[in-house]
Amino acid sequence: MPKRGRDDGRDDGVSGERNDGEHDEDEALRDTLLEAVNASVEVAQRRGEAQSLPQLRFTPVMSYVQRLLAEATAAAAKVTAEAAAYMAEAEEIRRVVEQDRLALEAEKASMEEVHTFQTTKIILSVGGHRFETSRQTL
């Protein structure tokens, strides 16, 4: 049976997450084990021995399967909650970026307007001397 990661809340540098290959392997082993148990029960029922088999023989297997199912359900709920939190955070970042982009566009427009005023020059003749200035300066 493959080694399982430890998820006891301690941060010891060992990840509690398993990769997809280990998860697929665990799931395949669990399915194979469940199929074998079901096949054994069917064979016993056909032989009429189902009444004489003690229930305790299958209880550890079923409790293991139930524990694995509970762990998988808890892990799925945790991942779903984390994904929702990340999506909310991403949406907030997207909103802030959009506000910043709009502010930058407004600033660009105002700077372009100032630049246009600065490029329109007026020539003044004062006492025979020619002076160039912008309308905005006057």
MOPE-V577118 format. One record per pair of residues at least 12 apart in sequence whose C-alpha atoms are under 6 Angstrom apart, sorted by sequence separation. I is the first residue (numbers start at 1). J is the second residue. D is the distance in whole Angstrom. If there is no record, write none. Layout:
[[I:J:D] [I:J:D]]
//
This chain:
[[121:133:5] [122:134:6] [121:134:5] [120:134:6] [118:134:6]]
//
